[in-house]
C-alpha cells in the first residue's frame, strides 16, 4: 500500500505538466491559425514578429514547468551575452531536455521567440508540433547520404532575405550520447580512429554538414556561434556519468542541477571552407570532451562536479513564465466548457494533425 502511494505520488509529478503542455497544444495551434489568417494580407515581417511573440507564450509555459516547477538550479559558466544576437547554437546532445536548455539560455537574452531548430526528419510527423515547428522556422534534415543540402540552403536564405531573427540550434553529433548505449559510442570511436581523429570519451564525433551549410548560408547575417556544453547533475550520480534524464525523469525532479558552459565565438574566428571547418568543429568537441573529463574524472576533488571558472546561479522569475500558464490554461478550460468548444478542440487535434501531415507530404 505504501509503495503504491509512493509510486502514485512520483507519477503525479509529471502528470500535471504533461496534461497542461499537451492539453493546451490545440489552443495554441488555433491561436496561430487565426494569426496566420489575419496576417495573410499584411507584410511578412509583421507575421514573423507576431509568430515569434506567440511562440514565446508557449515556450514560457514550457519553462515554467521545466525550471520553476522542478526547482532545478541553472549554473552558467563562460560568456553568455545579455543582448540578443543572430547566432548558431552548437551543443552536445544527450537528452530531449537539451531542447529545453536552449530555451533556458534564449530567455535570458530575451531571444526566446527567435529559437529555430535543425531537426531530425522523422520529427515532422509529430501531431500538431511537427507541422508548426516547420512554420516557425525549423528545418528538417535527413542523415548522412540522404541529407539534401539545397533544401536547407534555400530555407536559410529565405530567412536571411526576410530579416528573420536567428537563434539556430544544431546538435552536430546527430544522435544522443548515452553512456549505457555502448554500441553507439563504440561506433563513433571506431570511426574517429579510422579517420585518424582523437577518440572522444564523453561526446560523439561531430558531423559537419548541417553546421557548414548553416554557417555558409548565413555568414554575412550572423554575429557569432555559441559553443554550449551541458551537464545534467543527477541525484544519484556519485561522481559517475549516467544517462541524462528523459523529460519525464526531469519533471519528476531527478535532476537538481544543470551546468551550462557557453563559449561565444565571433564569426570572423570561424573558418569558412568545409575542410577547415570540419577540423575546427572537431577541435571544439575535443574541448567539450576535456571539460566533461575534468567534471567527472579530475583527480582534484575541487575541480570535479563543476566546469572551470566562475559559475553564476541564474534564477528565472515567475513573472516571465506564470502568465503564459494562466493564459493558455484559461483559454483551454474556457473552450472545453462548451459543447461547441469541445468539438473545436477535438477537431483541431484530429484535422490539425492530418492537415499538417498532408502539408509535409506535399513539401517532401
C-alpha positions, 0 to 999 in steps of 0.5 A, a space after each residue: 500500500 505504501 509503495 503504491 502511494 509512493 509510486 502514485 505520488 512520483 507519477 503525479 509529478 509529471 502528470 500535471 505538466 504533461 496534461 497542461 503542455 499537451 492539453 493546451 497544444 490545440 489552443 495554441 495551434 488555433 491561436 496561430 491559425 487565426 494569426 496566420 489568417 489575419 496576417 495573410 494580407 499584411 507584410 511578412 515581417 509583421 507575421 514573423 514578429 507576431 509568430 515569434 511573440 506567440 511562440 514565446 507564450 508557449 515556450 514560457 509555459 514550457 519553462 515554467 514547468 521545466 525550471 520553476 516547477 522542478 526547482 532545478 538550479 541553472 549554473 552558467 559558466 563562460 560568456 553568455 551575452 545579455 543582448 540578443 544576437 543572430 547566432 548558431 547554437 552548437 551543443 552536445 546532445 544527450 537528452 530531449 531536455 537539451 531542447 529545453 536548455 536552449 530555451 533556458 539560455 534564449 530567455 535570458 537574452 530575451 531571444 526566446 521567440 527567435 529559437 529555430 531548430 535543425 531537426 531530425 526528419 522523422 520529427 515532422 510527423 509529430 501531431 500538431 508540433 511537427 507541422 508548426 515547428 516547420 512554420 516557425 522556422 525549423 528545418 528538417 534534415 535527413 542523415 548522412 547520404 540522404 541529407 539534401 543540402 539545397 533544401 536547407 540552403 534555400 530555407 536559410 536564405 529565405 530567412 536571411 532575405 526576410 530579416 528573420 531573427 536567428 537563434 539556430 540550434 544544431 546538435 552536430 553529433 546527430 544522435 544522443 550520447 548515452 553512456 549505457 548505449 555502448 554500441 553507439 559510442 563504440 561506433 563513433 570511436 571506431 570511426 574517429 580512429 579510422 579517420 585518424 581523429 582523437 577518440 572522444 570519451 564523453 561526446 560523439 564525433 561531430 558531423 559537419 554538414 548541417 553546421 557548414 551549410 548553416 554557417 555558409 548560408 548565413 555568414 554575412 547575417 550572423 554575429 557569432 556561434 555559441 559553443 554550449 556544453 551541458 551537464 545534467 547533475 543527477 541525484 544519484 550520480 556519485 561522481 559517475 556519468 549516467 544517462 541524462 534524464 528523459 523529460 519525464 525523469 526531469 519533471 519528476 525532479 531527478 535532476 537538481 542541477 544543470 551546468 551550462 558552459 557557453 563559449 561565444 565565438 565571433 564569426 570572423 574566428 570561424 573558418 569558412 571552407 568545409 575542410 577547415 571547418 570540419 577540423 575546427 568543429 572537431 577541435 571544439 568537441 575535443 574541448 567539450 570532451 576535456 571539460 566533461 573529463 575534468 567534471 567527472 574524472 579530475 583527480 582534484 576533488 575541487 575541480 570535479 562536479 563543476 566546469 572551470 571558472 566562475 559559475 553564476 546561479 541564474 534564477 528565472 522569475 515567475 513573472 516571465 513564465 506564470 502568465 503564459 500558464 494562466 493564459 493558455 490554461 484559461 483559454 483551454 478550460 474556457 473552450 472545453 466548457 462548451 459543447 461547441 468548444 469541445 468539438 473545436 478542440 477535438 477537431 483541431 487535434 484530429 484535422 490539425 494533425 492530418 492537415 499538417 501531415 498532408 502539408 509535409 507530404 506535399 513539401 517532401 
